[in-house]
Amino acid sequence: MDVQITRSNDIWKYSPLTDGYSDGDFFGTISGTPAIASNKLRLNAAEIASISSFKNASVEMLLTIPVVPTAGDVRIFGWKAMDDGDLGRAEFEVTDDEFFASVYEPDGTLIASKPIPWDSDWTADIARYRISMSENNIFFAINNVIVARFENTKEITADVALVKKPLEIHVSNENSDNLDITSINTI
């Protein structure tokens, strides 16, 4: 497998409408069978990760989450080093009826997690989820509103370092329902 590292000032765009889905083109299939439906990439009990890796970038995902988080739900999306478990991971997470932003330190230990109250506007409609990473800060936003912020000297203390390695774009829907991806961009 070839690995492509993308510089932080490169723009990367994926649109199911124009790019379709073929395992290994933009994304690799981790589990399940991702498929194109209604010009969207549909994950139903499926998981994908980008072929390209990124460092100190922002990822913006236009996703449709079909239901309010409820018991048994597991959805995870954002940045993850696929070959290193939780090393440096920064992702939105739905676990049961909780929705939160989580950041992990280089050894995979959870640095911080912030609960995000679910907004009914995000249910069964396209919402814009963004995670912006820099050397010292990570910001989580939904529909252009910052919902969680992790900054050095506040949540991230001097004895904890953010990962400095390239990360992949990661989307996982462990539920047997349809999480739809309209587009994914990095800047």
KATA-V617918 format. One record per backbone hydrogen bond with DSSP energy under -0.5 kcal/mol. CO is the residue of the C=O (numbers start at 1). NH is the residue of the N-H. E is the energy in kcal/mol with one decimal. If there is no record, write none. Layout:
((CO | NH | E) (CO | NH | E))
This chain:
((3 | 5 | -0.5) (4 | 6 | -0.5) (4 | 53 | -2.7) (6 | 55 | -0.6) (7 | 10 | -1.9) (12 | 186 | -2.6) (14 | 184 | -2.3) (15 | 18 | -0.6) (15 | 19 | -3.6) (16 | 20 | -1.4) (22 | 25 | -2.6) (26 | 51 | -2.8) (26 | 52 | -0.6) (27 | 24 | -3.6) (28 | 30 | -0.5) (28 | 49 | -1.9) (31 | 47 | -2.3) (35 | 42 | -3.7) (37 | 40 | -1.3) (40 | 37 | -2.7) (40 | 42 | -0.7) (41 | 181 | -2.7) (42 | 35 | -1.9) (42 | 44 | -0.6) (43 | 45 | -0.5) (43 | 179 | -2.3) (46 | 173 | -2.8) (47 | 30 | -2.8) (47 | 31 | -1.6) (48 | 171 | -2.2) (49 | 28 | -3.4) (51 | 4 | -0.8) (52 | 169 | -0.5) (53 | 6 | -3.0) (54 | 167 | -3.2) (57 | 133 | -2.3) (58 | 187 | -1.8) (59 | 131 | -2.1) (60 | 185 | -2.6) (61 | 63 | -0.9) (61 | 129 | -2.9) (62 | 182 | -3.2) (62 | 183 | -0.9) (63 | 127 | -2.6) (64 | 66 | -0.6) (64 | 180 | -1.9) (65 | 124 | -3.4) (70 | 73 | -2.4) (73 | 96 | -3.0) (74 | 174 | -2.5) (74 | 175 | -0.5) (75 | 94 | -3.2) (76 | 172 | -3.1) (77 | 92 | -2.9) (78 | 170 | -2.8) (79 | 90 | -1.9) (80 | 82 | -1.0) (80 | 168 | -2.7) (81 | 84 | -2.2) (84 | 87 | -2.2) (86 | 89 | -1.9) (87 | 81 | -0.6) (89 | 104 | -2.4) (90 | 79 | -2.8) (91 | 102 | -2.3) (92 | 77 | -2.1) (93 | 95 | -0.5) (93 | 100 | -2.5) (94 | 75 | -1.8) (95 | 98 | -2.0) (98 | 95 | -2.2) (99 | 116 | -3.5) (100 | 93 | -2.9) (101 | 114 | -2.5) (102 | 91 | -1.7) (103 | 111 | -2.7) (103 | 112 | -1.5) (105 | 88 | -1.2) (105 | 108 | -2.7) (109 | 105 | -2.9) (112 | 103 | -2.4) (114 | 101 | -2.3) (119 | 122 | -2.3) (120 | 123 | -1.3) (122 | 65 | -0.7) (122 | 125 | -0.7) (125 | 65 | -0.6) (127 | 63 | -2.1) (127 | 129 | -0.7) (128 | 143 | -3.1) (129 | 61 | -3.1) (130 | 141 | -2.9) (131 | 59 | -2.3) (131 | 133 | -0.5) (132 | 139 | -2.4) (136 | 152 | -1.3) (137 | 134 | -2.5) (138 | 150 | -3.0) (139 | 132 | -2.7) (140 | 147 | -2.7) (140 | 148 | -1.6) (141 | 130 | -3.0) (142 | 145 | -1.4) (145 | 142 | -2.4) (148 | 140 | -2.9) (149 | 151 | -0.5) (150 | 138 | -2.6) (151 | 154 | -1.8) (151 | 156 | -2.1) (155 | 157 | -0.8) (156 | 153 | -2.5) (157 | 160 | -2.0) (161 | 106 | -1.0) (167 | 54 | -2.9) (168 | 80 | -2.4) (169 | 50 | -2.5) (170 | 78 | -2.5) (171 | 48 | -2.7) (172 | 76 | -2.3) (173 | 46 | -1.3) (175 | 45 | -1.8) (175 | 177 | -1.0) (177 | 179 | -0.8) (178 | 180 | -0.6) (179 | 43 | -2.8) (180 | 64 | -2.5) (180 | 182 | -0.6) (181 | 41 | -2.4) (183 | 62 | -2.8) (184 | 14 | -2.8) (185 | 60 | -3.0) (186 | 12 | -1.3))
